[in-house]
Amino acid sequence: MTDPQHDRPEESTQADVTLVARGLTATAQVEVSNENTIVVRPLGEGTEWKRAIKPGDPVALYWVSGYEERSLPAKITSVEVGEEPLWHLVPTGPAERSQRRRTVRARVEVPVVMPWLDGLLVGSTVDLSEAGLRALVDGWGLPPEPGTRAHMTLTIGDDTVDVRGAVVRQQVQGARWLLSMQFHDVEEKDADVLRRRVFQALREERAAALD
């Protein structure tokens, strides 16, 4: 039997709602969440776009549950067009692990070390996902060009994670370099550590947004 916590986003949390026909994703506050209906309040500037949604429009709902992101297909059943519009949703299929989870990125600052030339680049991550990171390091010499194969070691709590991949972007900021790296073939145990840290940060961000 599926844990109901994983089937629906919790009330008073935030979730992403993708308007399938428009390719638009909005962050929303979950006002009501039970086995019969989900009611969300879309956040962000403007009201016209929030009221322009029509009953029957398909959506995909995404939220953080535990150490993963879940998704749920649904459709709009009605729209309350008050000062703060509310979207009423009804599920059209089962909840499952989100297929976009590898691209979920969070602001995470952890120490990072990267072998470079005859020494080490030392710094910290700016953001992190299961698929890659951005890190700000103390640079010296010439920065790695996009496409350069790279190896970084991250310290995440009590865990040390070694990742390999390629630099996809670099930006020189004075004596520091902002490096974007895409991971290749991450071991499952390391992916679990990355996933836990990313979703911990997402939960912290969303909790702070509610304060």
Backbone bond lengths (Angstrom), bond angles and torsions (degrees), N, CA, C in turn:
res aa  C-N    CA-C-N  psi(-1)  N-CA   C-N-CA  omega(-1)  CA-C   N-CA-C  phi
1 M - - - 1.467 - - 1.527 109.30 -
2 T 1.313 118.38 134.66 1.448 122.75 -176.11 1.524 110.53 -77.42
3 D 1.323 116.16 138.27 1.453 121.86 175.72 1.520 108.50 -65.41
4 P 1.357 118.60 122.22 1.463 120.61 -178.54 1.521 112.68 -57.18
5 Q 1.344 117.85 -27.03 1.448 121.18 179.60 1.525 111.21 -60.97
6 H 1.339 115.99 -29.33 1.456 120.12 -178.60 1.532 112.16 -89.52
7 D 1.341 117.56 -8.92 1.460 121.29 -177.90 1.517 113.11 -90.05
8 R 1.330 116.47 -22.39 1.464 121.43 -176.79 1.518 109.08 -142.21
9 P 1.330 117.87 148.94 1.467 119.52 171.16 1.527 109.21 -68.66
10 E 1.309 117.20 150.25 1.459 120.84 179.71 1.521 110.31 -77.87
11 E 1.326 115.47 149.78 1.466 120.32 175.67 1.526 110.25 -64.16
12 S 1.314 115.49 149.07 1.472 123.75 179.38 1.519 112.82 69.47
13 T 1.340 117.24 17.37 1.462 120.97 172.33 1.528 107.60 -112.26
14 Q 1.322 115.62 178.31 1.457 120.18 177.39 1.520 110.38 -109.65
15 A 1.321 115.74 150.79 1.459 122.54 178.81 1.525 108.48 -143.79
16 D 1.319 116.00 158.85 1.461 121.29 173.73 1.521 108.75 -96.46
17 V 1.327 116.10 135.82 1.456 121.99 177.28 1.527 107.81 -119.09
18 T 1.332 116.41 114.82 1.465 120.86 177.97 1.516 109.36 -94.94
19 L 1.318 116.47 121.15 1.461 122.42 176.07 1.521 106.41 -82.64
20 V 1.314 116.68 100.88 1.455 122.63 -168.02 1.528 112.59 -56.42
21 A 1.315 117.71 -45.94 1.464 120.93 -175.29 1.524 112.11 -68.31
22 R 1.332 116.96 -24.15 1.464 120.46 -176.20 1.521 112.95 -103.10
23 G 1.324 116.41 -14.02 1.455 119.31 -176.56 1.510 112.75 67.42
24 L 1.327 116.76 26.03 1.461 123.03 -177.69 1.520 109.22 -108.74
25 T 1.332 116.92 135.40 1.455 121.10 176.31 1.521 109.16 -116.29
26 A 1.329 116.03 127.31 1.460 122.22 -179.77 1.521 109.39 -118.76
27 T 1.323 115.95 142.88 1.456 120.79 171.81 1.514 108.03 -84.13
28 A 1.331 116.40 139.32 1.458 120.03 -175.55 1.525 110.70 -139.75
29 Q 1.323 114.96 151.63 1.460 122.08 173.60 1.525 108.30 -89.82
30 V 1.334 117.13 129.90 1.456 120.86 -179.77 1.530 108.52 -84.59
31 E 1.332 116.50 114.32 1.459 121.59 -177.69 1.527 111.96 -93.46
32 V 1.327 116.97 -39.73 1.463 122.78 -179.92 1.521 107.71 -136.32
33 S 1.343 116.68 137.39 1.463 119.87 178.10 1.518 108.73 -151.36
34 N 1.338 115.40 106.85 1.459 120.18 176.96 1.528 108.91 -145.46
35 E 1.309 116.73 -175.56 1.467 119.97 -174.55 1.517 112.81 -67.97
36 N 1.331 118.08 -14.82 1.463 120.51 -177.25 1.521 114.12 -100.97
37 T 1.328 116.98 -32.22 1.461 119.15 -174.81 1.519 110.67 -156.35
38 I 1.320 114.90 158.55 1.454 122.45 171.56 1.523 106.87 -129.59
39 V 1.312 116.76 128.40 1.459 121.64 179.69 1.521 107.99 -118.09
40 V 1.331 116.49 125.78 1.459 120.44 -178.70 1.528 109.90 -125.29
41 R 1.323 114.52 151.47 1.464 121.51 176.41 1.523 107.79 -111.57
42 P 1.341 118.92 106.69 1.468 120.82 -178.85 1.522 111.18 -62.99
43 L 1.318 116.13 137.40 1.455 122.04 -179.36 1.522 110.00 -101.94
44 G 1.308 116.55 167.86 1.459 120.58 179.04 1.518 111.83 110.69
45 E 1.320 114.95 169.64 1.458 120.97 -176.75 1.524 111.83 -73.12
46 G 1.343 115.07 152.61 1.463 121.21 175.91 1.512 112.69 85.53
47 T 1.319 115.96 155.53 1.462 121.02 179.12 1.523 113.16 -125.03
48 E 1.335 117.13 -23.89 1.464 119.12 -175.53 1.518 111.60 -61.24
49 W 1.326 117.75 -44.46 1.463 120.29 -178.59 1.515 111.43 -66.74
50 K 1.337 116.36 -28.23 1.465 120.01 179.52 1.529 110.98 -72.98
51 R 1.330 116.00 -27.62 1.469 120.66 -179.28 1.520 112.54 -91.94
52 A 1.339 116.38 -12.93 1.464 120.61 -175.10 1.524 112.81 -79.69
53 I 1.328 117.45 -7.67 1.462 120.71 178.87 1.522 109.06 -69.10
54 K 1.330 116.98 141.75 1.457 121.04 -175.76 1.533 110.91 -115.84
55 P 1.348 116.85 147.17 1.471 119.78 173.60 1.523 110.53 -54.34
56 G 1.324 115.39 135.66 1.458 121.07 -177.60 1.512 113.66 98.38
57 D 1.345 117.50 -16.68 1.463 120.03 179.15 1.532 109.88 -62.31
58 P 1.337 118.44 130.46 1.470 120.86 178.66 1.520 110.96 -78.21
59 V 1.321 115.53 143.68 1.458 121.46 177.40 1.526 108.97 -138.17
60 A 1.317 115.34 164.59 1.467 122.29 171.15 1.523 106.76 -126.39
61 L 1.313 115.81 130.26 1.455 122.32 -176.70 1.521 109.04 -105.43
62 Y 1.335 117.53 133.67 1.466 122.56 -179.87 1.525 109.32 -128.08
63 W 1.330 116.65 136.58 1.452 120.06 178.06 1.523 109.94 -153.29
64 V 1.332 115.28 160.30 1.457 121.40 -179.82 1.518 109.14 -89.22
65 S 1.331 115.91 128.37 1.468 122.31 177.52 1.515 107.79 -135.82
66 G 1.332 116.47 115.08 1.456 119.22 -177.56 1.512 110.22 63.89
67 Y 1.351 116.21 -125.58 1.455 121.25 -178.74 1.521 111.90 -107.48
68 E 1.324 116.98 28.43 1.455 119.43 178.01 1.514 109.94 -148.50
69 E 1.322 114.69 166.98 1.455 120.48 173.66 1.523 107.98 -101.25
70 R 1.336 116.05 136.35 1.457 122.26 178.84 1.521 109.16 -108.80
71 S 1.324 115.55 157.96 1.466 120.06 177.29 1.520 109.21 -135.60
72 L 1.325 114.98 153.63 1.464 121.35 -178.39 1.524 108.74 -145.90
73 P 1.336 118.64 122.48 1.466 119.63 174.19 1.527 109.33 -75.81
74 A 1.314 116.32 142.16 1.463 120.15 -177.50 1.527 108.89 -155.11
75 K 1.318 115.61 177.21 1.459 120.55 173.49 1.526 109.09 -140.53
76 I 1.320 114.82 154.93 1.463 121.12 177.66 1.526 108.99 -74.07
77 T 1.334 116.41 129.60 1.465 119.57 175.30 1.527 111.76 -101.77
78 S 1.335 116.57 -31.31 1.462 119.95 177.08 1.521 109.21 -164.24
79 V 1.331 114.99 161.51 1.455 121.91 179.27 1.525 108.68 -129.19
80 E 1.325 116.75 122.56 1.468 121.23 173.07 1.522 107.26 -86.55
81 V 1.319 116.22 121.20 1.466 120.06 -171.97 1.527 111.64 -104.25
82 G 1.326 116.33 48.92 1.459 120.30 176.19 1.512 111.12 -81.01
83 E 1.335 115.68 -161.06 1.461 120.53 179.68 1.528 110.40 -60.68
84 E 1.336 116.58 -36.91 1.454 122.35 174.17 1.531 107.85 -120.34
85 P 1.339 117.84 96.30 1.477 120.88 -175.41 1.523 112.23 -56.95
86 L 1.336 114.19 146.29 1.456 121.83 176.58 1.521 108.96 -120.77
87 W 1.329 116.69 137.87 1.458 122.06 176.00 1.525 108.85 -104.38
88 H 1.342 115.81 126.41 1.460 121.69 175.72 1.528 107.96 -97.59
89 L 1.329 116.39 127.09 1.458 121.85 -176.76 1.518 110.97 -120.47
90 V 1.320 116.12 150.57 1.458 121.32 171.32 1.530 107.53 -129.98
91 P 1.330 118.49 132.18 1.471 120.65 -179.35 1.524 111.33 -62.10
92 T 1.329 115.46 145.85 1.465 120.95 176.65 1.523 111.34 -117.83
93 G 1.331 116.52 5.34 1.464 121.30 179.33 1.508 109.29 -169.77
94 P 1.321 117.85 179.17 1.464 121.38 -177.82 1.520 112.20 -78.04
95 A 1.335 115.78 154.88 1.455 121.20 172.92 1.523 109.42 -75.79
96 E 1.329 116.35 148.73 1.453 120.93 179.17 1.522 109.84 -153.02
97 R 1.332 116.10 170.26 1.456 119.54 176.45 1.517 108.93 -62.72
98 S 1.326 115.49 133.73 1.458 120.44 -177.68 1.520 110.92 -63.85
99 Q 1.327 116.37 135.35 1.458 121.66 176.94 1.524 111.58 -80.47
100 R 1.332 117.26 -7.58 1.460 119.80 178.40 1.520 111.13 -97.81
101 R 1.344 117.34 8.61 1.454 120.76 -170.44 1.519 112.97 -60.88
102 R 1.340 118.28 -32.20 1.464 119.44 -177.24 1.520 111.71 -67.90
103 T 1.326 117.81 -21.29 1.454 119.86 -179.73 1.521 112.19 -96.87
104 V 1.334 117.50 -1.15 1.458 120.08 178.69 1.525 108.15 -68.47
105 R 1.306 116.48 123.42 1.458 122.56 -173.86 1.516 109.09 -122.26
106 A 1.322 116.46 140.98 1.454 121.27 179.67 1.523 109.89 -131.59
107 R 1.328 115.51 153.58 1.462 120.32 174.88 1.527 108.05 -73.55
108 V 1.311 115.12 109.24 1.460 121.95 -176.85 1.526 108.36 -134.85
109 E 1.338 116.85 130.06 1.458 120.81 177.66 1.522 109.17 -115.40
110 V 1.327 116.23 107.36 1.460 122.31 176.38 1.527 108.26 -133.43
111 P 1.341 118.33 152.21 1.464 120.52 -179.35 1.524 111.94 -63.14
112 V 1.338 115.09 144.04 1.455 120.36 179.44 1.528 109.19 -140.24
113 V 1.331 115.95 142.32 1.461 122.55 177.33 1.524 107.62 -129.51
114 M 1.343 116.37 134.71 1.458 120.88 -178.77 1.524 109.80 -131.78
115 P 1.330 118.99 118.86 1.468 120.56 173.23 1.531 109.96 -60.76
116 W 1.342 115.50 132.98 1.464 118.93 -179.60 1.525 109.34 -150.97
117 L 1.317 115.94 125.64 1.452 122.57 -175.36 1.525 108.69 54.51
118 D 1.335 118.39 -120.60 1.469 119.82 -178.99 1.519 112.35 -104.72
119 G 1.309 117.43 18.93 1.455 119.86 -177.65 1.509 112.25 -145.74
120 L 1.328 116.26 -155.16 1.460 122.77 -177.61 1.519 109.76 -129.41
121 L 1.331 116.32 138.07 1.452 122.70 169.73 1.527 107.46 -94.18
122 V 1.322 116.68 128.53 1.459 121.60 -176.07 1.518 108.90 -119.78
123 G 1.331 116.16 137.72 1.449 120.05 178.41 1.509 111.13 -175.76
124 S 1.328 116.50 -147.09 1.463 120.60 179.87 1.517 109.44 -149.33
125 T 1.321 115.84 156.06 1.455 120.56 178.81 1.525 110.25 -71.59
126 V 1.321 115.34 151.60 1.471 122.67 172.49 1.516 109.13 -99.20
127 D 1.326 116.17 -43.73 1.458 121.71 173.22 1.520 108.39 -148.99
128 L 1.335 114.51 166.14 1.456 119.30 -168.97 1.517 110.03 -151.11
129 S 1.341 116.26 145.20 1.455 122.59 171.34 1.520 107.28 -142.92
130 E 1.335 116.05 178.99 1.468 119.19 175.33 1.522 111.42 -69.86
131 A 1.327 116.85 -17.98 1.457 120.73 -173.09 1.517 114.00 -105.78
132 G 1.343 117.65 -9.53 1.455 118.28 -177.44 1.514 112.15 174.93
133 L 1.330 115.27 -174.27 1.458 120.35 -178.36 1.513 110.27 -156.14
134 R 1.322 114.69 167.53 1.456 122.81 163.44 1.514 106.53 -121.83
135 A 1.326 116.65 134.86 1.455 120.94 -177.84 1.519 109.60 -134.69
136 L 1.327 115.44 142.61 1.454 122.35 176.11 1.519 107.20 -105.18
137 V 1.332 117.06 117.33 1.463 121.69 -174.80 1.525 110.07 -124.86
138 D 1.326 115.09 157.58 1.458 120.97 173.69 1.526 108.19 -77.26
139 G 1.322 116.62 115.22 1.458 120.28 -173.99 1.514 113.54 -92.13
140 W 1.307 114.57 157.20 1.463 121.19 170.82 1.522 107.78 -157.58
141 G 1.319 115.54 149.56 1.456 118.62 -174.09 1.522 109.93 73.82
142 L 1.321 116.62 -146.55 1.460 122.52 178.66 1.526 109.91 -100.27
143 P 1.335 118.56 136.99 1.463 120.31 -179.75 1.522 111.22 -70.28
144 P 1.330 117.79 154.55 1.472 120.82 178.57 1.519 111.20 -65.63
145 E 1.299 116.22 138.94 1.463 121.22 178.33 1.526 109.76 -78.88
146 P 1.339 117.63 154.40 1.467 119.79 174.01 1.521 111.08 -54.78
147 G 1.331 115.96 134.98 1.452 121.36 -177.04 1.516 113.10 99.93
148 T 1.347 116.70 -12.95 1.464 120.33 179.67 1.527 109.83 -66.90
149 R 1.325 116.73 130.18 1.457 120.60 176.46 1.520 108.77 -69.32
150 A 1.336 116.10 140.34 1.456 120.39 -172.78 1.522 111.01 -138.77
151 H 1.317 115.04 156.91 1.463 123.51 176.93 1.518 106.94 -135.90
152 M 1.320 117.14 124.36 1.462 121.20 179.07 1.516 110.08 -127.11
153 T 1.329 114.90 148.51 1.454 121.87 174.72 1.524 108.46 -116.31
154 L 1.336 116.18 123.74 1.459 122.50 -179.42 1.521 109.31 -109.19
155 T 1.324 116.73 140.91 1.455 121.89 173.44 1.527 107.94 -106.34
156 I 1.334 115.77 110.63 1.461 121.79 -176.80 1.522 107.53 -118.69
157 G 1.329 116.40 98.60 1.457 119.75 -175.46 1.514 110.11 62.68
158 D 1.334 115.63 -124.94 1.463 120.93 178.45 1.525 112.63 -89.27
159 D 1.332 117.12 2.13 1.467 121.25 -175.96 1.524 111.26 -104.25
160 T 1.324 114.56 145.05 1.459 121.75 171.75 1.522 107.96 -112.96
161 V 1.317 116.54 123.78 1.463 122.04 -176.20 1.525 109.19 -116.40
162 D 1.323 116.33 123.40 1.460 122.04 175.32 1.524 108.74 -101.03
163 V 1.316 115.80 124.54 1.466 120.32 179.43 1.521 109.44 -124.44
164 R 1.319 114.78 145.33 1.462 121.59 176.74 1.518 109.02 -124.41
165 G 1.312 114.71 150.43 1.458 118.65 -179.06 1.505 110.66 176.05
166 A 1.336 115.90 -139.41 1.461 120.36 -177.50 1.515 109.93 -143.54
167 V 1.320 115.62 145.48 1.462 121.53 172.99 1.525 107.82 -73.21
168 V 1.313 117.08 126.94 1.464 120.01 -179.53 1.533 111.84 -107.05
169 R 1.338 116.06 -16.01 1.471 119.25 -178.65 1.525 108.16 -161.62
170 Q 1.308 116.95 146.70 1.456 120.61 174.20 1.518 110.02 -143.32
171 Q 1.315 115.48 146.61 1.458 121.34 -179.63 1.525 107.82 -139.69
172 V 1.315 116.48 122.18 1.462 121.03 179.61 1.519 108.82 -83.16
173 Q 1.323 115.88 124.88 1.464 121.61 178.29 1.525 108.15 -122.54
174 G 1.332 115.43 78.88 1.451 120.18 -175.55 1.521 110.00 67.70
175 A 1.349 115.43 -123.67 1.462 119.88 -179.67 1.527 112.21 -85.11
176 R 1.327 116.79 1.54 1.464 120.09 -177.92 1.520 109.69 -116.85
177 W 1.336 115.16 153.24 1.458 121.32 178.96 1.523 108.85 -119.00
178 L 1.324 115.66 134.48 1.461 121.32 172.05 1.518 107.12 -98.54
179 L 1.343 116.47 110.84 1.461 121.70 -175.85 1.526 110.29 -109.26
180 S 1.320 116.40 132.71 1.466 122.00 172.33 1.519 107.87 -104.97
181 M 1.332 116.04 128.99 1.463 120.13 -176.03 1.518 109.96 -127.60
182 Q 1.309 115.66 136.91 1.467 122.10 173.99 1.523 108.31 -103.02
183 F 1.346 116.17 130.80 1.458 120.06 -178.10 1.523 111.23 -82.22
184 H 1.345 115.67 150.64 1.456 122.34 173.88 1.528 109.04 -125.74
185 D 1.314 117.45 130.07 1.475 122.81 170.63 1.529 112.65 52.79
186 V 1.328 117.13 57.09 1.466 121.23 177.49 1.524 109.32 -72.93
187 E 1.325 117.05 132.80 1.455 120.66 177.17 1.529 109.67 -64.76
188 E 1.338 115.67 147.33 1.459 120.11 -173.69 1.519 112.23 -59.57
189 K 1.339 117.39 -39.92 1.471 119.25 -179.26 1.530 110.76 -64.78
190 D 1.335 117.12 -35.67 1.455 120.24 177.21 1.528 110.86 -73.09
191 A 1.342 116.79 -37.10 1.465 120.54 177.00 1.525 110.44 -61.44
192 D 1.338 116.93 -36.67 1.467 120.22 178.21 1.522 110.99 -63.62
193 V 1.339 116.47 -41.73 1.470 120.28 178.91 1.526 110.27 -64.02
194 L 1.326 116.50 -45.29 1.462 120.43 178.37 1.518 111.07 -60.50
195 R 1.339 115.93 -45.34 1.464 121.04 -177.99 1.530 110.98 -61.00
196 R 1.326 116.40 -45.21 1.464 119.47 -179.17 1.527 111.14 -61.51
197 R 1.335 115.85 -41.55 1.470 118.71 -178.31 1.516 111.45 -69.08
198 V 1.328 117.49 -39.46 1.463 120.84 179.39 1.524 110.57 -63.02
199 F 1.336 117.05 -47.00 1.457 118.40 -176.23 1.518 112.38 -75.58
200 Q 1.316 117.68 -25.22 1.458 120.04 170.81 1.529 109.45 -61.76
201 A 1.335 116.20 -45.24 1.460 120.50 179.50 1.524 111.55 -64.56
202 L 1.326 117.28 -39.44 1.460 120.11 178.65 1.515 111.41 -63.80
203 R 1.339 117.07 -41.91 1.458 119.67 178.06 1.528 110.83 -63.71
204 E 1.329 116.54 -40.15 1.463 120.54 178.96 1.528 110.63 -64.66
205 E 1.329 117.38 -41.75 1.466 121.47 178.76 1.522 110.57 -61.50
206 R 1.318 116.11 -45.57 1.460 119.16 -175.95 1.526 111.14 -71.86
207 A 1.333 117.67 -33.44 1.466 121.04 176.30 1.527 109.67 -66.13
208 A 1.351 116.39 -41.08 1.466 120.32 179.32 1.530 110.93 -65.11
209 A 1.335 116.65 -34.83 1.462 120.24 -179.31 1.520 111.93 -67.59
210 L 1.336 116.55 -23.47 1.461 120.64 -178.97 1.522 112.39 -86.69
211 D 1.347 117.28 -15.75 1.474 120.68 -178.77 1.519 110.93 -73.12
